[in-house]
Amino acid sequence: MEPVWERKDKPKRYKIGFIFCILASRVVAATSSHHSDTQIQWGTCDPSLVNDTSLSCGFFNVPLDYQDPSVGNARLAMIKANATGERRGTVLFNPGGPGEATFAVVNQYKELLLEVTGGAYDIVSWDPRGVGKLTIPGDTFCFDGIEEYIELFNGTIELKGIEEIGDFSDPADVDALLAQAPEMQKKYEDIGNKCLRGSNGKFLRYMGTAATVRDMVSIANVLEGPDVPINYLGISFGTVIGASFVNMFPERVGRVIIDGVLDPVLLATKEISTHFWHQLVSVDTIYKALITGCALTGPTGCAAASEGDGPLDIDVKVQALLRTAYEAAKVNMSAPLTSGLIRTQSFFQMYTPPNWSSLMNEAYPEAVQIIKGEAPGNLSLNRKSSDPTSRSSLMRRVLSDSPSYSAPAILCADSVDLQGTTMADVFNGIIEGTRKASHMFGAGWYAEFYQCSFWPVRSVERYQGPFNKKLANKIIVGSNTYDPITTLAGAQKLTSLLGEDAVLVRLNGFGHTAIVGEPSACIRQTYSAYFTNGTLPAHNTVCEVDADFEVFAGVYTGDILAHLPGGDI
């Protein structure tokens, strides 16, 4: 397969083939850093963003377009945690998103990051272009305020979710969804054009993964030197950056771990709007783990359980709750909590088993009360978790201020060219995914993933493969066995593409990523040994969740794995 580098420069588009890429590889490091600042001035962090005074912050200027420096510069907001032992260099870190501001993540998870890197490296992260309050260009806002957003989407699936019961087995549910397609398509097209006219509009074509990779190399060049191998830790969408980096700059690969892999080939070659459902193949199993843990702990540890209940008894109650909400919404268009909202918001709770006890003992009873009309319609699932992988900008937007469009601005900048896809095509993909991949969560409305077919801008540079380059050093690809959005199959695929240059490490548990989903000393020690000593685990190493971690009171991950019910939910 020939490497394909694509730049989009209106009005023409061209592809640069194999011979040019060989020549470009000889100067790529210089191209990435030639127009950047020569140093980063570290200082005190903004206390409104960071309360750990041991962390340092700074800024770094990079070209908006590495092939056309006349366009001007971007300013990246940087954050650093100093090594705690004898310093061996820098590990660059990205927590995912896309659109997730890194400062809060590093501020909260500094100790974990230092632990998994052995304390031997400075941890340096940055808000990529299109992200955060301090990077320029920063967050993408397209509305003047929340009122304008609500007015546009009032009464639509954007705010109320998709209503269906039984995998769209009722033709009326299919018809009701497809009937909304023309209106929703026009609204999404209008939003894209509104964003293009907004304050970040002129910068949208300079966002995206390829630019972030080049920024990352420029940062490494300044911190450690242009010939030094680059060390990197990326989780969730940070694995897209990592997979692109090791293939764009294979000669610069140092010690690299990417954990929670979004299939880079799918993102580079398919429309995510119609293929997102492929990411949901494990989430129903995770839901079964949730209800299994609830049943095992019983009524003293889970509000949804009654004495003697098994997992399927808990499921009956959850499905009854969804049906009651569904029927209420059919009668009352102003119903405060719809089945669509419950599905969409609950999906993100599958990321973090440490939160499951709170989900079932606080949010579940609250939902029951709301649907019965005994409580106001403000389900606590709206409140974002403090966990970095569940705080992603791919979370459901919290309607407290003008919504950010940073996630689609980045995700869609990387996307394939517009294919003429209609919203009806997107809806049919959701229906297909509900029937084939996730009966429980397939009909959730994950808005950011469904916008790219109507987003008007693509990045001036997109890396679209190949993803099988020969690397200077071997890397670790991490995955959870049951991850709700970044599948084990995606990690296996990337590992297979990289061949002997990658080893797969798997956590035998649930949740998003191996490093965060559930606690595992084995994962932490494996990662630390690699960063500290270069020790590679055996390919297909399996780590267990810590034996003392309780998912529910008296219930451990091993108990849940042993009692998972078979069949579909």
C-alpha positions as CSV (number, residue, x, y, z in Angstrom):
1,M,0.0,0.0,0.0
2,E,1.4,3.4,-1.0
3,P,1.5,6.1,1.7
4,V,-1.0,8.8,1.1
5,W,-0.5,12.3,2.4
6,E,-3.3,14.6,1.5
7,R,-3.4,18.4,1.7
8,K,-6.5,20.4,0.9
9,D,-5.8,23.8,-0.5
10,K,-8.7,25.5,-2.2
11,P,-9.4,25.3,-5.1
12,K,-7.2,22.3,-5.8
13,R,-6.3,19.1,-4.0
14,Y,-3.4,16.9,-4.6
15,K,-1.9,13.7,-3.4
16,I,1.9,13.2,-2.9
17,G,3.0,9.7,-3.7
18,F,5.7,7.3,-2.6
19,I,8.8,8.9,-4.1
20,F,8.1,12.3,-2.6
21,C,7.4,10.7,0.8
22,I,10.9,9.1,0.8
23,L,12.4,12.5,0.2
24,A,10.1,14.2,2.7
25,S,11.1,11.7,5.4
26,R,14.7,12.9,5.3
27,V,13.7,16.5,6.3
28,V,10.5,15.9,8.2
29,A,12.0,16.7,11.6
30,A,13.3,20.0,10.4
31,T,10.0,20.8,8.7
32,S,8.2,20.2,12.0
33,S,10.3,22.5,14.1
34,H,12.0,25.0,11.8
35,H,9.4,27.7,12.4
36,S,8.7,27.0,16.1
37,D,10.0,28.8,19.1
38,T,13.4,27.8,20.3
39,Q,12.3,27.4,23.9
40,I,9.4,27.2,26.3
41,Q,9.4,29.6,29.2
42,W,7.9,27.7,32.2
43,G,6.2,29.5,35.0
44,T,3.3,29.4,37.4
45,C,0.1,27.9,36.2
46,D,-3.2,29.8,36.1
47,P,-4.8,28.9,39.5
48,S,-8.3,28.9,38.0
49,L,-7.2,25.9,35.9
50,V,-4.6,24.2,38.1
51,N,-4.3,24.0,41.9
52,D,-1.2,21.8,42.1
53,T,1.6,24.3,42.6
54,S,4.2,21.8,41.7
55,L,3.1,21.9,38.1
56,S,4.6,24.4,35.6
57,C,2.9,26.0,32.6
58,G,4.0,27.9,29.6
59,F,3.3,28.6,25.9
60,F,4.8,27.5,22.7
61,N,4.3,28.9,19.2
62,V,4.0,26.7,16.2
63,P,3.1,27.3,12.5
64,L,-0.6,27.0,11.7
65,D,0.4,25.3,8.5
66,Y,3.8,23.6,8.4
67,Q,3.9,23.8,4.6
68,D,3.0,27.5,4.5
69,P,4.5,29.6,7.4
70,S,3.0,32.8,5.9
71,V,-0.3,31.7,7.4
72,G,0.9,32.6,10.9
73,N,1.3,30.8,14.2
74,A,-0.7,28.9,16.7
75,R,0.0,29.2,20.4
76,L,-0.1,26.0,22.5
77,A,-0.7,26.1,26.2
78,M,1.7,23.7,27.9
79,I,1.8,22.0,31.3
80,K,4.6,20.0,32.9
81,A,5.0,17.7,35.9
82,N,8.6,17.3,36.9
83,A,10.2,13.9,37.2
84,T,10.4,12.7,40.8
85,G,13.6,10.6,40.3
86,E,16.7,10.9,38.2
87,R,15.4,12.5,35.0
88,R,15.8,10.5,31.8
89,G,13.9,12.8,29.5
90,T,10.3,13.7,28.7
91,V,7.1,11.7,28.1
92,L,4.5,13.6,26.1
93,F,0.9,12.9,27.1
94,N,-2.5,13.3,25.5
95,P,-5.6,12.3,27.5
96,G,-8.0,12.0,24.5
97,G,-11.2,13.7,23.6
98,P,-10.9,15.1,21.0
99,G,-11.4,18.5,22.5
100,E,-10.5,17.5,26.1
101,A,-8.5,20.2,27.9
102,T,-5.4,18.6,29.4
103,F,-4.7,20.9,32.3
104,A,-7.4,19.5,34.6
105,V,-6.4,15.9,33.7
106,V,-2.7,16.5,34.5
107,N,-3.7,18.4,37.6
108,Q,-5.8,15.5,38.9
109,Y,-3.8,12.6,37.7
110,K,-0.2,13.7,38.1
111,E,0.6,11.0,40.6
112,L,-0.7,8.2,38.3
113,L,1.1,9.6,35.3
114,L,4.4,9.8,37.2
115,E,3.8,6.2,38.6
116,V,3.3,4.6,35.1
117,T,6.4,6.4,33.8
118,G,8.5,5.4,36.8
119,G,9.0,8.9,38.0
120,A,11.9,9.1,35.6
121,Y,10.5,11.6,33.1
122,D,9.0,15.0,33.0
123,I,5.3,14.6,32.0
124,V,4.5,17.3,29.4
125,S,1.1,17.9,27.9
126,W,-0.6,20.6,26.0
127,D,-4.0,21.8,24.8
128,P,-3.9,21.0,21.1
129,R,-5.0,23.6,18.6
130,G,-8.7,23.9,18.9
131,V,-8.8,23.0,22.6
132,G,-9.0,24.9,25.8
133,K,-9.1,28.5,27.0
134,L,-5.4,29.4,26.6
135,T,-4.3,27.7,23.3
136,I,-4.9,29.9,20.2
137,P,-7.0,28.8,18.4
138,G,-8.8,27.5,21.4
139,D,-12.3,26.0,21.9
140,T,-14.7,26.4,19.1
141,F,-17.9,28.1,20.0
142,C,-20.6,28.6,17.4
143,F,-23.6,30.0,19.3
144,D,-23.9,33.4,21.1
145,G,-25.3,31.6,24.2
146,I,-27.1,28.5,25.4
147,E,-30.5,30.1,24.7
148,E,-29.7,30.2,20.9
149,Y,-28.6,26.5,21.0
150,I,-31.8,25.4,22.8
151,E,-34.0,27.4,20.5
152,L,-32.5,25.7,17.5
153,F,-32.8,22.2,18.9
154,N,-35.9,22.5,21.1
155,G,-38.0,19.4,20.7
156,T,-35.4,17.4,18.6
157,I,-33.3,14.4,19.3
158,E,-30.4,16.6,20.0
159,L,-32.0,17.5,23.4
160,K,-34.4,14.6,24.0
161,G,-32.6,11.6,22.4
162,I,-34.0,8.9,20.1
163,E,-37.2,7.2,21.3
164,E,-37.3,3.5,20.5
165,I,-38.0,0.2,22.3
166,G,-37.0,-3.3,21.2
167,D,-34.2,-2.6,18.6
168,F,-36.5,-0.6,16.4
169,S,-38.7,-3.6,16.0
170,D,-41.7,-1.3,15.9
171,P,-41.9,0.2,12.3
172,A,-43.5,3.3,13.9
173,D,-40.2,4.1,15.7
174,V,-38.2,3.7,12.5
175,D,-40.7,6.0,10.6
176,A,-40.6,8.6,13.5
177,L,-36.8,8.7,13.4
178,L,-36.5,8.9,9.6
179,A,-39.1,11.6,9.5
180,Q,-36.8,13.9,11.5
181,A,-33.9,13.4,9.1
182,P,-34.4,16.4,6.7
183,E,-34.8,18.9,9.6
184,M,-31.8,17.5,11.5
185,Q,-29.6,17.5,8.4
186,K,-30.5,21.2,7.7
187,K,-29.7,22.1,11.3
188,Y,-26.4,20.4,11.3
189,E,-25.4,21.9,7.9
190,D,-26.4,25.4,9.3
191,I,-24.3,24.8,12.4
192,G,-21.3,23.9,10.3
193,N,-21.6,27.1,8.3
194,K,-22.2,29.1,11.5
195,C,-19.0,27.7,13.0
196,L,-17.2,28.6,9.8
197,R,-18.4,32.2,10.1
198,G,-17.5,32.3,13.8
199,S,-14.4,33.5,15.6
200,N,-12.6,30.2,15.0
201,G,-13.8,29.8,11.4
202,K,-10.5,30.9,9.8
203,F,-8.6,28.4,11.9
204,L,-10.8,25.3,11.4
205,R,-8.8,24.0,8.4
206,Y,-5.6,24.1,10.5
207,M,-6.9,21.7,13.2
208,G,-6.7,18.0,13.2
209,T,-4.4,15.1,14.1
210,A,-1.7,15.5,11.5
211,A,-1.1,19.1,12.7
212,T,-1.1,17.9,16.3
213,V,1.5,15.3,15.5
214,R,3.7,17.9,13.9
215,D,3.2,20.1,17.0
216,M,4.2,17.2,19.2
217,V,7.4,16.6,17.3
218,S,8.2,20.3,17.4
219,I,7.7,20.3,21.2
220,A,10.0,17.3,21.6
221,N,12.6,18.9,19.4
222,V,12.7,21.9,21.7
223,L,12.6,19.9,24.9
224,E,15.1,17.1,24.1
225,G,16.6,17.8,20.7
226,P,15.7,17.0,17.0
227,D,17.5,13.7,16.9
228,V,16.3,12.2,20.3
229,P,13.6,9.5,20.3
230,I,10.2,10.8,21.3
231,N,8.4,9.2,24.2
232,Y,4.6,9.3,24.3
233,L,1.6,8.2,26.3
234,G,-1.8,8.6,24.7
235,I,-5.2,7.3,25.8
236,S,-8.6,7.2,24.0
237,F,-8.4,9.7,21.1
238,G,-4.8,10.2,22.1
239,T,-4.2,6.8,20.5
240,V,-5.2,8.3,17.1
241,I,-2.5,10.9,17.7
242,G,-0.1,8.1,18.7
243,A,-0.9,5.8,15.8
244,S,-0.4,8.7,13.4
245,F,2.8,9.8,15.1
246,V,4.5,6.4,14.9
247,N,3.7,6.1,11.2
248,M,4.4,9.7,10.2
249,F,7.7,9.8,12.1
250,P,8.7,6.1,12.5
251,E,12.4,7.0,12.9
252,R,11.6,9.2,15.9
253,V,9.7,6.6,17.9
254,G,11.0,6.1,21.4
255,R,9.0,4.5,24.2
256,V,5.3,4.8,23.3
257,I,2.2,3.5,24.9
258,I,-1.2,3.9,23.3
259,D,-4.1,2.7,25.4
260,G,-7.8,2.5,24.3
261,V,-7.4,2.4,20.6
262,L,-9.8,4.0,18.2
263,D,-9.2,2.2,14.9
264,P,-7.1,4.7,12.9
265,V,-7.8,2.9,9.6
266,L,-11.6,3.3,10.1
267,L,-11.2,6.9,11.0
268,A,-8.9,7.6,8.0
269,T,-11.0,5.7,5.4
270,K,-14.6,5.6,6.5
271,E,-17.3,8.1,7.5
272,I,-17.6,7.9,11.3
273,S,-21.2,9.2,11.0
274,T,-22.3,5.9,9.5
275,H,-19.7,3.6,11.0
276,F,-19.7,4.7,14.7
277,W,-21.8,1.7,15.7
278,H,-18.8,-0.6,15.1
279,Q,-17.3,0.9,18.2
280,L,-20.2,-0.3,20.3
281,V,-19.7,-4.1,20.0
282,S,-18.7,-4.5,23.7
283,V,-20.9,-2.1,25.5
284,D,-23.9,-4.5,26.0
285,T,-21.5,-6.9,27.7
286,I,-20.4,-4.1,30.0
287,Y,-24.0,-3.4,30.8
288,K,-24.4,-7.0,31.7
289,A,-21.5,-6.6,34.0
290,L,-23.2,-3.7,35.7
291,I,-26.5,-5.6,36.3
292,T,-24.5,-8.7,37.3
293,G,-22.6,-6.7,40.0
294,C,-25.9,-5.2,41.2
295,A,-27.5,-8.7,41.5
296,L,-24.5,-10.1,43.3
297,T,-24.3,-7.4,45.9
298,G,-28.1,-7.6,46.4
299,P,-30.5,-4.9,47.9
300,T,-28.0,-3.8,50.5
301,G,-25.5,-2.7,47.9
302,C,-27.7,-1.9,44.9
303,A,-31.0,0.0,44.9
304,A,-32.2,-1.8,41.8
305,A,-31.9,-5.2,43.4
306,S,-34.4,-7.2,45.4
307,E,-33.7,-10.3,47.5
308,G,-33.0,-13.2,45.2
309,D,-32.7,-11.2,42.0
310,G,-30.3,-12.4,39.2
311,P,-28.9,-10.2,36.5
312,L,-31.8,-10.7,34.2
313,D,-34.2,-9.6,36.9
314,I,-32.3,-6.3,37.2
315,D,-32.5,-6.0,33.4
316,V,-36.3,-6.4,33.5
317,K,-36.5,-3.4,35.8
318,V,-34.2,-1.3,33.7
319,Q,-36.1,-2.1,30.6
320,A,-39.4,-1.4,32.3
321,L,-38.0,2.0,33.3
322,L,-37.0,2.7,29.7
323,R,-40.5,1.7,28.5
324,T,-42.2,3.9,31.0
325,A,-40.1,6.8,30.0
326,Y,-40.8,6.0,26.3
327,E,-44.5,5.8,26.8
328,A,-44.6,9.0,28.8
329,A,-42.7,10.9,26.1
330,K,-45.3,9.7,23.5
331,V,-48.1,11.2,25.6
332,N,-46.2,14.3,26.8
333,M,-43.7,16.0,24.5
334,S,-42.4,17.9,27.5
335,A,-41.6,14.8,29.6
336,P,-38.6,15.7,31.7
337,L,-36.7,12.5,31.2
338,T,-36.9,10.4,28.0
339,S,-35.7,6.9,27.3
340,G,-33.4,8.5,24.7
341,L,-31.7,10.6,27.3
342,I,-31.4,7.7,29.7
343,R,-29.7,5.6,27.1
344,T,-27.3,8.4,25.9
345,Q,-26.3,9.5,29.4
346,S,-26.0,6.0,30.8
347,F,-23.7,5.0,28.0
348,F,-20.9,7.2,29.3
349,Q,-21.3,5.6,32.8
350,M,-20.1,2.3,31.2
351,Y,-16.7,3.9,31.0
352,T,-16.0,3.8,34.7
353,P,-16.9,0.8,36.9
354,P,-15.7,2.7,40.0
355,N,-18.8,4.9,39.5
356,W,-21.3,2.0,39.1
357,S,-22.3,1.8,42.8
358,S,-23.2,5.5,42.7
359,L,-25.0,5.0,39.4
360,M,-27.3,2.3,40.7
361,N,-27.7,3.8,44.2
362,E,-28.2,7.4,43.4
363,A,-28.9,8.0,39.7
364,Y,-31.2,5.0,39.2
365,P,-33.6,5.8,42.0
366,E,-33.5,9.4,40.9
367,A,-34.6,8.4,37.4
368,V,-37.4,6.3,38.8
369,Q,-38.6,9.3,40.8
370,I,-38.4,11.7,37.8
371,I,-40.3,9.4,35.5
372,K,-43.0,8.9,38.2
373,G,-43.3,12.6,38.5
374,E,-42.0,12.6,42.1
375,A,-38.8,14.6,41.4
376,P,-37.7,17.4,39.0
377,G,-36.2,16.3,35.7
378,N,-32.5,16.9,36.4
379,L,-30.9,13.5,36.4
380,S,-27.5,13.4,38.1
381,L,-26.1,11.5,35.1
382,N,-25.7,15.0,33.5
383,R,-22.9,15.8,36.0
384,K,-19.6,15.0,34.5
385,S,-17.3,12.6,36.2
386,S,-13.8,13.7,37.3
387,D,-12.3,10.8,35.4
388,P,-10.3,11.9,32.3
389,T,-11.7,9.3,30.0
390,S,-15.3,10.0,31.0
391,R,-14.8,13.8,31.0
392,S,-14.1,13.7,27.3
393,S,-15.7,16.3,25.1
394,L,-17.5,13.4,23.5
395,M,-19.7,13.4,26.6
396,R,-23.2,14.6,26.3
397,R,-23.2,18.4,26.3
398,V,-24.2,19.8,29.7
399,L,-26.7,22.6,29.1
400,S,-25.2,25.3,31.3
401,D,-23.4,27.5,28.8
402,S,-22.8,27.8,25.1
403,P,-21.8,24.3,23.9
404,S,-18.3,23.8,22.6
405,Y,-17.9,22.3,19.1
406,S,-14.2,21.5,19.6
407,A,-14.8,17.8,19.3
408,P,-16.4,17.8,15.9
409,A,-14.0,20.6,14.7
410,I,-11.1,18.2,15.3
411,L,-12.8,14.9,14.5
412,C,-14.3,16.2,11.3
413,A,-11.1,17.9,10.2
414,D,-9.6,14.4,10.1
415,S,-12.6,12.9,8.3
416,V,-12.8,11.7,4.7
417,D,-14.2,14.1,2.2
418,L,-17.9,14.7,2.1
419,Q,-19.6,11.7,0.5
420,G,-23.1,13.1,-0.1
421,T,-24.3,11.2,3.0
422,T,-27.7,12.2,4.2
423,M,-29.0,12.3,7.7
424,A,-31.3,9.5,6.7
425,D,-28.2,7.4,6.0
426,V,-26.9,8.3,9.5
427,F,-30.2,7.3,11.1
428,N,-30.2,4.0,9.2
429,G,-26.7,3.4,10.5
430,I,-28.0,3.9,14.0
431,I,-30.8,1.5,13.4
432,E,-28.4,-1.1,12.0
433,G,-26.1,-0.6,15.0
434,T,-28.9,-1.0,17.4
435,R,-29.8,-4.3,15.9
436,K,-26.3,-5.7,15.3
437,A,-24.0,-4.2,17.9
438,S,-25.7,-2.8,20.9
439,H,-29.4,-3.3,21.8
440,M,-29.0,-1.2,24.9
441,F,-27.0,1.8,23.7
442,G,-27.1,1.7,19.9
443,A,-29.9,4.2,19.7
444,G,-28.1,6.8,21.9
445,W,-27.6,10.2,20.2
446,Y,-23.8,10.7,20.3
447,A,-24.0,14.0,18.5
448,E,-20.3,14.7,17.9
449,F,-19.9,11.5,16.0
450,Y,-22.8,12.2,13.7
451,Q,-21.8,15.7,12.5
452,C,-18.9,15.0,10.2
453,S,-21.0,14.1,7.2
454,F,-22.3,17.7,7.3
455,W,-19.2,19.6,8.6
456,P,-17.9,22.0,5.9
457,V,-14.2,21.9,6.6
458,R,-11.4,19.4,6.3
459,S,-7.8,19.9,7.5
460,V,-5.2,21.2,5.1
461,E,-3.3,18.0,6.0
462,R,-4.6,14.6,6.9
463,Y,-2.6,11.5,7.5
464,Q,-4.6,8.6,5.9
465,G,-2.1,5.8,6.2
466,P,-0.5,3.4,5.9
467,F,-0.4,2.3,9.6
468,N,2.2,-0.4,9.2
469,K,5.5,1.4,9.1
470,K,8.7,-0.1,10.5
471,L,9.4,1.6,13.8
472,A,12.7,2.6,15.4
473,N,11.6,1.1,18.7
474,K,8.8,-1.3,19.8
475,I,5.7,0.1,21.4
476,I,2.9,-1.1,23.7
477,V,-0.7,-1.1,22.6
478,G,-3.1,-1.4,25.6
479,S,-6.7,-2.3,25.8
480,N,-9.4,-3.3,28.2
481,T,-11.1,-6.6,27.3
482,Y,-14.5,-4.9,27.5
483,D,-14.3,-1.3,26.5
484,P,-17.5,0.6,25.6
485,I,-16.0,2.7,22.8
486,T,-12.5,1.7,21.9
487,T,-12.7,-2.0,21.2
488,L,-10.2,-4.8,21.9
489,A,-10.5,-5.6,18.2
490,G,-9.3,-2.1,17.3
491,A,-6.2,-2.6,19.5
492,Q,-5.6,-6.1,18.0
493,K,-5.9,-4.7,14.5
494,L,-3.3,-1.9,15.0
495,T,-1.0,-4.4,16.8
496,S,-1.3,-6.7,13.8
497,L,-0.5,-3.9,11.3
498,L,2.6,-2.9,13.2
499,G,3.7,-6.6,13.4
500,E,6.8,-7.2,15.5
501,D,7.1,-3.6,16.4
502,A,4.1,-3.7,18.8
503,V,3.0,-5.8,21.7
504,L,-0.6,-6.0,23.0
505,V,-1.3,-5.8,26.7
506,R,-4.9,-6.4,27.9
507,L,-6.7,-5.7,31.1
508,N,-9.2,-8.5,31.9
509,G,-11.9,-6.1,33.0
510,F,-14.5,-3.5,32.0
511,G,-14.4,0.2,31.2
512,H,-12.6,2.7,29.0
513,T,-8.9,2.0,28.7
514,A,-6.6,-0.4,30.6
515,I,-5.0,2.4,32.6
516,V,-8.2,4.0,33.9
517,G,-11.1,1.7,33.4
518,E,-10.5,-0.3,36.6
519,P,-7.4,-0.2,38.9
520,S,-4.7,-2.7,38.1
521,A,-1.2,-2.8,39.6
522,C,-0.2,-5.2,36.9
523,I,-1.0,-2.6,34.2
524,R,0.7,0.2,36.1
525,Q,3.8,-1.9,36.8
526,T,4.0,-3.2,33.2
527,Y,3.8,0.4,31.8
528,S,6.3,1.6,34.4
529,A,8.9,-1.1,33.6
530,Y,8.6,-0.3,29.9
531,F,9.1,3.4,30.3
532,T,11.8,3.0,33.0
533,N,13.9,0.1,31.7
534,G,12.5,-0.6,28.2
535,T,11.2,-3.9,29.4
536,L,8.6,-5.2,26.9
537,P,6.0,-7.6,28.2
538,A,5.2,-10.7,26.2
539,H,2.7,-10.1,23.3
540,N,-0.9,-10.7,24.4
541,T,0.0,-10.2,28.1
542,V,-3.2,-10.3,30.2
543,C,-3.4,-8.3,33.5
544,E,-6.0,-8.7,36.1
545,V,-7.9,-6.0,38.0
546,D,-6.7,-5.5,41.5
547,A,-8.2,-8.2,43.7
548,D,-9.2,-5.8,46.4
549,F,-11.2,-3.4,44.1
550,E,-14.9,-3.6,44.9
551,V,-17.2,-2.8,42.0
552,F,-20.1,-3.0,44.4
553,A,-20.0,-3.8,48.1
554,G,-18.5,-7.3,48.5
555,V,-18.4,-7.8,44.7
556,Y,-15.2,-7.9,42.6
557,T,-14.5,-7.9,38.9
558,G,-13.6,-11.7,39.0
559,D,-17.0,-12.4,40.6
560,I,-18.7,-10.5,37.8
561,L,-16.7,-12.2,35.0
562,A,-17.7,-15.6,36.5
563,H,-21.4,-14.8,36.6
564,L,-22.0,-12.9,33.4
565,P,-25.2,-14.1,31.8
566,G,-25.0,-15.4,28.2
567,G,-27.1,-14.3,25.2
568,D,-28.3,-10.8,24.2
569,I,-29.9,-8.3,26.5
